[in-house]
Amino acid sequence: MEQLFKVIAKIYTDFPSKFGLPRQSGMSEALKGTIVFEPEYRREEAFRGLEGFSHIWLLWEFSAAKREDWSPTVRPPRLGGNTRLGVFATRSPFRPNPIGLSCVKLDSIEQVPSLGTVLHVSGIDMMDQTPIYDVKPYLPYTDAHLDAEAGWTASADNRSLTVTFPENLLNLLPEEKREGAIAFLSHDPRPAYSSSDRIYKVEYAGYDIAFSVFPDQTLVVADVRKVNHLR
């Protein structure tokens, strides 16, 4: 008999769509998230002892990448989108089961009268309202392997972009969101098939950020506008 996973929580972040998301968790602690549990799982005793851990694992659903079928090969963006590798040798969201795994920093645990236990985390790589299946503590003595080999990712293009964010545009963002904006932009949010002669637009924290990337690996922000979802 097939056993169905239960969604125990959702994480609320500043990314309403896939575009702009960091490709891995832990890339910037300036990118925050709030985990709110479903009513059935808000019992305070379920979190007893969690306060002693600095990091947690999140098992979650690629809710925006679910497909009826699957492909045995995918094209990783870090290889320019032109090389095919086995899906099980990548962290592509297009998998037989749309399950993601992220290690995030546990910043704080808050008791909210209307929501129960809420977890505040950083280093997220998930869309707003991503469903979460489980939370587990990160154990440094067994989860960290300093001698691990990185496979094809060791030679992939993992360079960061230099971000030029004019001060007058940066100041349009709330102060607490500015560091996060620069962080995710520096990791090149463009799709694998990108062009250096066009303007891209990404929504973050309720703002549309328009930018271009130039051949010298500099990303220049061209405009920042508050999103009006009523338009």
N, C-alpha and C positions, 0 to 999 in steps of 0.2 A: 504494500500500500504506500502510495506516495505521501511523503511528509512535507507539509508546507511550512516555510519559514514565517515567523510572525514579526511584523514591524513593531519594534519596541519604542522607537523614538524618531524624531526628525531633527536635523541640524539646520539652523538658520544662519546663513552667511550673506556676504555682500555681492554674491555672484548669481544673478537670476538666470543665466544661461551658461552653456559649456564654454563659449568663447571667452578667453581670458583666464580660465582656471589654471592654476599651477599644475604641471604635469605630474608632480609627486607631492606627497605631504611633507611637512617639515622644512620647506624651502624658505619660509619667512614667518617668524613669530608675530609679525605685524598683521598677518591675515587671521582674523578672529572668527570664531563660530560659537553658537549657543545651542546646546543639545537639550531639547524639551521632550520628556518621556510621555508616552501614551498613558491615559489614566490608570490602566491595569498595572503599570509597572512603576508607579510613583511611590511605592512603599519605602519609607525612609530606611528600613533595615536592609533593603537590597543593596545599599551603598555603603554599609558599615565597613570601615577599613580602607575604603578607596582614597581617603584623604591623605594617606601616607605615600601615594605614588605620584611621581612627577609627570609621567607620560602614560597614555592609554592607547590600546588598539581599538579601532572602529571597524566593524564588519558591516558593509552597507551595500545598497543597490544602485547600479548604474541606471537610474530610472529614466534617463533621457537617451539611453543607448540600447534599449531592449529590442531584440529582433526574434522573428520566428525561426530563422535558420542561422547557421554560423559558417564561418570560413576557417579552414585550417591555417591560413596564412594572413598576415596583416602587414601594413606598411607603416612602421614607426616614424613619427614626425622628426625625431632626433636624427634619423638617417635621410632626411630630406623628402620623405614620402615616396622615394623611388625604389627602395629595396624591400623585398618581401621576406619576412621571417615567420617562423612557426608561432601561432598565437600563444602557445604555452611558454615561449621564450620571451614574451613581452608582457607589458602591463596594459595592453590595449583594452578599452572598455567593451569591445565587440568580441564577446566570449560565449562559449556554450551556455554558461550561467552568468548573468550580468551582476557579478559580485565584485565589490571593491574592498581593499584593505588599506587602511591608513593608520600611521602612528602620529598622534598629535600630543601637544603639551597640555596637561591639565592645569589650567591657571587657577581655577577656584571652583568650589562647590557651593551653591547657594540654595537656600530654602525659600521658595516663593509661595506665598499662601494660595494663589490660584493655580499654580503649576506643579507644586511639590518640589522634588530635588531637580535642580537645573545645573548642568555642567558647562562651564565656560572654558573653551579650549583655544589654542592657537596653532598655527602651522597647517591650516586646513587646505584641502584640495577638492572640495565638494561644492556642488551647486546649492543654492538656497532650497530648503525643505527636502533635502535628500533623505530618503528612508534609511534608518539604521536597524540592523538585525541584532547586533550584540556589541557589548563593551567589555574589554578585558584589560587588566593591568599589564603594562610593559615591564618585563623583567630583564634588567641589564645583564645579569650573570648568564642568561641563556639566550636572550633575544639579540644580543650584539655579538657579531662575529668579525673581529678586526682583521682576520686573515682571509675573509671571503673574497672570491673573485667576481668581477663585475661583468664578465662575458662581453658581448658586443657593445655594451654601453660604455666600456672603458675607452673606446676609440671613437665614440659618437660625438657629434658636434654639441657640446654642452656649454659653449661659451655664453657669457652673459652680455646683454646689450648695455651700452652706456645711455642712460636716460637723460634727455634734456627736457625739463619740465619748467617752462617759464613761470616765474614767481607769481605773476598776476593770475595765471590759470590755476596753479597749485593752490593758491589761497581761496579759490572758489570751493574747494573740497573742505569738509569738516576737518579740523586739525587732527583728530584721532584717526582719520582715514588716509592721510597723506603718505605716511611711510609705507602703508600697505599697497597703495597705488603704484608708487615707484618700484616696490619689490616685485609685484607680479608683471609689470611692464618690462622690467629688466630681464625676465626669463623668456621674452619673445612670445607673446600670446597669439601670434599669427598662425593660421593653419599651415600644414606642410607645404601645400601648393601656394606659395605666397609670392608677391611681387613687390619690388622696391619702389615702384613708380605709382603707387596708389595710396589712398588714405583709408585706414581701417578705423572702425568704431567699436568700442567695447563698453558695456554697461557695468558699472561698479558702484556700490553703495548709493544707488539712486541717481547717478550721474552718467551721462554719455561722455566718454573720453575718446577724442579723435586723435590719431597719430599716424606717422609714417616712419618707415625704417629705411635707412640709407646704406649704401654698400660698405661704408666704413664701420658698420655695426653700431650706429648711433640711432636711437629711437627719439624722435622729436614730437612732443605733444603739440597739436595744432589748435585744439579747442576743448572746452569743458562746458557742458550744459546740463542743467538739472532735468531729469527725465519727467515728462508729463504723460503719464499712462492714460490720461483721459483723451488725448488727442487722436 
